[in-house]
Amino acid sequence: MRINELNSVDEYSAAVADYLFEEYGNIMNELMLNLEQKNAVGAIINYCYDNEDSINNAGNYLIEFVRRKTSK
């Protein structure tokens, strides 16, 4: 799906979530993100949407962020 086919940040977020599920499976069951980390995930998605970044790039940024936060 291309970003120009999406009408809102909610649709973009859902598309990113679908991409992550297809690429990495149900990773959310394994993650324990605190509120600050969840807010950062939301900020990454909003930034990517506002800057018309691709869904797979947003997904990759999120995976990189989560890996850094959970590896500490």
C-alpha positions in Angstrom: 0.0 0.0 0.0 1.3 3.5 -0.9 1.0 6.4 1.5 -1.0 8.4 -1.1 -3.7 5.7 -0.7 -4.1 6.5 3.0 -6.4 9.2 4.3 -5.3 9.6 7.9 -2.6 8.9 10.4 -4.8 6.1 11.8 -4.9 4.3 8.5 -1.1 4.8 8.2 -0.6 3.4 11.7 -2.7 0.4 10.8 -0.7 -0.2 7.7 2.6 0.0 9.6 1.2 -2.5 12.2 0.2 -4.8 9.3 3.7 -4.5 7.8 5.3 -5.3 11.2 3.1 -8.3 11.7 3.9 -9.7 8.3 7.6 -9.1 8.7 8.1 -10.0 12.4 5.1 -11.9 13.6 3.2 -10.9 16.8 6.1 -9.1 18.4 3.9 -7.1 20.7 3.3 -10.2 23.0 7.0 -10.2 23.7 7.5 -6.4 24.3 7.0 -4.6 27.6 7.0 -1.0 26.6 6.4 1.7 29.2 4.2 4.8 28.6 7.2 6.9 27.5 8.3 4.3 25.0 4.7 3.9 23.6 4.6 7.7 23.2 7.9 7.6 21.3 6.4 4.9 19.0 3.4 7.2 18.3 5.7 10.1 17.6 7.8 8.1 15.1 4.6 7.1 13.3 3.3 10.7 13.3 6.6 12.0 12.0 6.8 9.4 9.2 3.2 10.1 8.2 3.7 13.9 8.2 6.8 13.5 6.1 5.2 11.0 3.7 7.7 8.3 4.5 7.0 4.8 3.3 5.3 2.3 5.5 8.2 -0.1 5.4 10.6 2.7 6.4 8.4 3.6 9.4 8.3 -0.1 10.3 12.0 -0.4 10.2 12.5 2.8 12.3 10.1 1.3 14.9 11.9 -2.0 15.0 15.2 -0.3 15.4 13.8 1.8 18.3 12.2 -1.1 20.0 15.3 -3.2 19.7 17.4 -0.4 21.3 15.0 0.1 24.2 14.5 -3.6 25.0 18.1 -4.6 24.7 19.1 -2.5 27.7 
